[in-house]
Amino acid sequence: MSYYKYHVFFCTNKRTDGRDCCQDFDAKHMRDYVKSKIKKAGLAGQGGVRINTGGCLDRCELGPVLVIYPEAVWYTYVDKEDLDEIVNQHLQQDKIVERLLIK
């Protein structure tokens, strides 16, 4: 049994070589937004959800990206509304958000 039900990693990488990177989309701020939302909903901690910075997840060209374990489900997002949908559907209702899925 896993310590957390879901472990979410946000790519917050800032590349300096001109290639696309998740931080171009304010990924750190978006990670902080979700982390705060999870805490306010009482979902954080053991048996719940953990939100982490993942550094470079090496899929920035599809980004911004996040991955949710233990299922290894990869998502992209555009705005807070997309992140709200991931929180509400995936992290609270155990339903994959197909329209944001990266395959």
C-alpha positions as CSV (number, residue, x, y, z in Angstrom):
1,M,0.0,0.0,0.0
2,S,1.3,3.4,-1.0
3,Y,1.7,6.1,1.6
4,Y,-0.3,8.5,-0.6
5,K,-3.3,7.6,-2.7
6,Y,-2.0,10.0,-5.4
7,H,1.4,11.5,-5.9
8,V,1.4,14.4,-8.4
9,F,4.6,15.7,-10.0
10,F,4.6,19.0,-11.8
11,C,7.4,19.8,-14.3
12,T,8.6,23.2,-13.3
13,N,11.8,23.2,-15.4
14,K,13.2,26.3,-17.0
15,R,15.4,25.5,-20.0
16,T,18.0,28.0,-21.0
17,D,18.8,26.7,-24.5
18,G,15.6,28.1,-26.2
19,R,13.7,24.8,-26.2
20,D,10.1,24.7,-24.9
21,C,9.8,24.3,-21.1
22,C,7.0,24.1,-18.6
23,Q,8.1,27.1,-16.7
24,D,7.3,29.2,-19.8
25,F,3.7,28.5,-18.7
26,D,4.2,29.6,-15.1
27,A,4.3,26.0,-13.9
28,K,5.6,26.8,-10.4
29,H,2.6,29.1,-9.8
30,M,0.3,26.4,-11.2
31,R,1.8,23.8,-8.9
32,D,1.4,26.1,-5.9
33,Y,-2.2,26.7,-6.9
34,V,-3.0,23.0,-6.9
35,K,-1.1,22.4,-3.7
36,S,-3.2,25.0,-2.0
37,K,-6.4,23.7,-3.4
38,I,-5.6,20.1,-2.2
39,K,-4.7,21.4,1.3
40,K,-7.9,23.5,1.5
41,A,-10.0,20.5,0.5
42,G,-8.4,18.4,3.2
43,L,-6.9,15.9,0.7
44,A,-3.3,16.4,1.6
45,G,-1.2,14.0,3.6
46,Q,-1.1,10.2,4.3
47,G,-3.7,8.3,2.4
48,G,-4.4,11.4,0.3
49,V,-2.6,13.5,-2.2
50,R,0.9,14.8,-2.3
51,I,1.8,17.6,-4.8
52,N,5.5,17.9,-5.7
53,T,7.9,19.6,-8.0
54,G,9.3,17.1,-10.4
55,G,12.0,19.2,-12.0
56,C,12.3,18.3,-15.6
57,L,10.1,15.4,-16.7
58,D,11.5,15.7,-20.2
59,R,8.2,16.1,-22.0
60,C,8.2,19.9,-22.0
61,E,7.3,20.0,-25.7
62,L,3.9,18.7,-24.7
63,G,3.7,21.0,-21.8
64,P,3.1,22.2,-19.4
65,V,2.9,18.7,-18.0
66,L,2.2,16.8,-14.8
67,V,2.1,13.1,-14.0
68,I,0.0,11.4,-11.3
69,Y,1.2,8.2,-9.7
70,P,0.7,5.3,-9.0
71,E,-1.1,5.1,-12.4
72,A,1.5,7.1,-14.3
73,V,-1.2,9.2,-15.9
74,W,0.3,12.2,-17.8
75,Y,-1.6,15.4,-18.3
76,T,-1.1,18.8,-20.0
77,Y,-3.0,21.9,-19.0
78,V,-3.6,25.4,-20.1
79,D,-5.0,27.2,-17.2
80,K,-6.4,26.9,-13.6
81,E,-9.7,25.6,-15.0
82,D,-7.9,22.6,-16.5
83,L,-6.1,22.0,-13.2
84,D,-9.5,22.3,-11.3
85,E,-10.8,19.6,-13.6
86,I,-7.9,17.3,-12.9
87,V,-8.3,17.8,-9.2
88,N,-12.1,17.3,-9.2
89,Q,-12.2,14.4,-11.6
90,H,-9.0,12.5,-11.1
91,L,-7.9,13.2,-7.6
92,Q,-11.3,13.4,-6.0
93,Q,-13.5,11.1,-8.2
94,D,-10.8,8.7,-9.6
95,K,-11.8,9.5,-13.2
96,I,-9.2,10.2,-15.9
97,V,-9.7,13.5,-17.7
98,E,-9.4,12.2,-21.3
99,R,-9.3,15.7,-23.0
100,L,-6.1,16.6,-21.1
101,L,-4.4,13.2,-21.3
102,I,-0.9,12.8,-22.8
103,K,-0.4,9.4,-24.4
